[in-house]
Amino acid sequence: MVESETTSTPEPPSKEELRLAMKAFRKRLKIMRLDDESRMGYGPTSSGQQSGIVAITPPDQFSRAVWQELAAQGKLKHDGRGLYSLVGS
């Protein structure tokens, strides 16, 4: 009995998939920040503090390989424990 060695390496994410993932990441980050800023203590009559959220868990509709590729390209920064942040923010 001979075992066939078919070592298939997973395909890298397509450019379109990476673009959609970045768009989803930015949208989730924006929503998380707005949600944080909408709680009591923030607002026009308070000290005007902004959200301190800089890293989030990326949307799970994309695979881990997508987020790793975006980090490898320098578009995202992996902050550990599954958190990613935008580079330059």
C-alpha positions, 0 to 999 in steps of 0.5 A, a space after each residue: 500500500 503506497 500513500 500518496 503524498 499530496 502536501 497541499 499548501 493553502 492558497 494565499 488570500 486574494 487581493 479582493 479578499 484582503 481589501 474586503 477584510 481591511 474594509 471590515 476591520 476599519 468598520 468594526 474598529 470605528 463602531 467599537 470606538 463610537 460605542 465606547 465614546 457614547 457611554 456616559 462621561 464622553 460628549 460635548 458637555 464633558 471633558 471630550 475624551 476620545 475612545 482609548 480603543 486601539 486594538 480589536 479582535 478582527 471580524 471572524 468572517 475572514 480566516 486567520 490567514 487573511 489577518 496574518 497576511 495583512 500583518 505581514 504586509 504591514 497594514 495591520 499590527 498583531 498585538 498578541 492574544 488575537 488582537 490587531 490594530 491599524 498601523 499608524 494609529 
